[in-house]
Amino acid sequence: MTKTFLSLLPLIVISFGNDLELREETRAMIYLMRYGYVEPEKWSNALVTQRQYTDFVGQAVMEFQSFAGLEQTGTLDNVTLDLMMTPR
């Protein structure tokens, strides 16, 4: 799983310019992959468009938000990020 994520990291870097945003997005994607919200083989294609990537991440975030009892926005807001970073 880590190998797959590392191969996708360039897509994340291209998609996001802001360093803080990139760190948050990267942490969130690692979390979502670690706990089964993301199936890397579904988006590991090198030809994924930014729109496809954004839709994919949004769906994974919504699944996590649903599980956590949060409002399902599909957005990595502060409440969602804070909950992801809380020790399990």
C-alpha positions as a Python dict, from the first residue, in 0.01 Angstrom:
ca = {
    (1, 'M'): (0, 0, 0),
    (2, 'T'): (281, 245, 83),
    (3, 'K'): (448, 169, -249),
    (4, 'T'): (126, 251, -432),
    (5, 'F'): (88, 577, -242),
    (6, 'L'): (444, 681, -317),
    (7, 'S'): (386, 620, -685),
    (8, 'L'): (82, 850, -666),
    (9, 'L'): (252, 1128, -472),
    (10, 'P'): (349, 1317, -791),
    (11, 'L'): (-22, 1343, -877),
    (12, 'I'): (-90, 1499, -540),
    (13, 'V'): (201, 1742, -577),
    (14, 'I'): (79, 1851, -919),
    (15, 'S'): (-276, 1895, -792),
    (16, 'F'): (-195, 2120, -499),
    (17, 'G'): (34, 2421, -488),
    (18, 'N'): (5, 2528, -124),
    (19, 'D'): (250, 2344, 106),
    (20, 'L'): (11, 2333, 403),
    (21, 'E'): (-269, 2208, 181),
    (22, 'L'): (-36, 1946, 36),
    (23, 'R'): (65, 1819, 380),
    (24, 'E'): (-296, 1797, 495),
    (25, 'E'): (-402, 1622, 175),
    (26, 'T'): (-112, 1377, 198),
    (27, 'R'): (-185, 1294, 563),
    (28, 'A'): (-552, 1249, 485),
    (29, 'M'): (-482, 1018, 190),
    (30, 'I'): (-244, 807, 401),
    (31, 'Y'): (-511, 782, 670),
    (32, 'L'): (-785, 694, 420),
    (33, 'M'): (-567, 426, 260),
    (34, 'R'): (-451, 285, 595),
    (35, 'Y'): (-804, 238, 723),
    (36, 'G'): (-964, 109, 403),
    (37, 'Y'): (-1154, 412, 273),
    (38, 'V'): (-942, 421, -44),
    (39, 'E'): (-868, 135, -278),
    (40, 'P'): (-538, 242, -441),
    (41, 'E'): (-586, 19, -745),
    (42, 'K'): (-895, 223, -840),
    (43, 'W'): (-695, 541, -891),
    (44, 'S'): (-338, 430, -948),
    (45, 'N'): (-358, 498, -1320),
    (46, 'A'): (-102, 758, -1423),
    (47, 'L'): (-359, 917, -1655),
    (48, 'V'): (-601, 1022, -1382),
    (49, 'T'): (-726, 1376, -1442),
    (50, 'Q'): (-735, 1631, -1165),
    (51, 'R'): (-1117, 1618, -1176),
    (52, 'Q'): (-1117, 1237, -1138),
    (53, 'Y'): (-871, 1263, -850),
    (54, 'T'): (-1079, 1531, -676),
    (55, 'D'): (-1397, 1327, -718),
    (56, 'F'): (-1224, 1015, -588),
    (57, 'V'): (-1085, 1191, -281),
    (58, 'G'): (-1421, 1357, -213),
    (59, 'Q'): (-1599, 1021, -218),
    (60, 'A'): (-1344, 866, 20),
    (61, 'V'): (-1373, 1164, 257),
    (62, 'M'): (-1753, 1138, 251),
    (63, 'E'): (-1732, 769, 345),
    (64, 'F'): (-1506, 856, 639),
    (65, 'Q'): (-1735, 1142, 744),
    (66, 'S'): (-2035, 908, 730),
    (67, 'F'): (-1859, 652, 948),
    (68, 'A'): (-1751, 922, 1195),
    (69, 'G'): (-2097, 1077, 1219),
    (70, 'L'): (-1988, 1404, 1061),
    (71, 'E'): (-2171, 1610, 801),
    (72, 'Q'): (-2093, 1446, 466),
    (73, 'T'): (-1943, 1728, 263),
    (74, 'G'): (-1660, 1540, 93),
    (75, 'T'): (-1430, 1826, 191),
    (76, 'L'): (-1122, 1798, 411),
    (77, 'D'): (-1240, 2062, 654),
    (78, 'N'): (-1079, 2125, 994),
    (79, 'V'): (-1324, 1903, 1183),
    (80, 'T'): (-1258, 1609, 948),
    (81, 'L'): (-880, 1658, 954),
    (82, 'D'): (-875, 1691, 1334),
    (83, 'L'): (-1070, 1367, 1372),
    (84, 'M'): (-834, 1188, 1134),
    (85, 'M'): (-534, 1302, 1335),
    (86, 'T'): (-685, 1194, 1668),
    (87, 'P'): (-519, 876, 1797),
    (88, 'R'): (-739, 573, 1752),
}
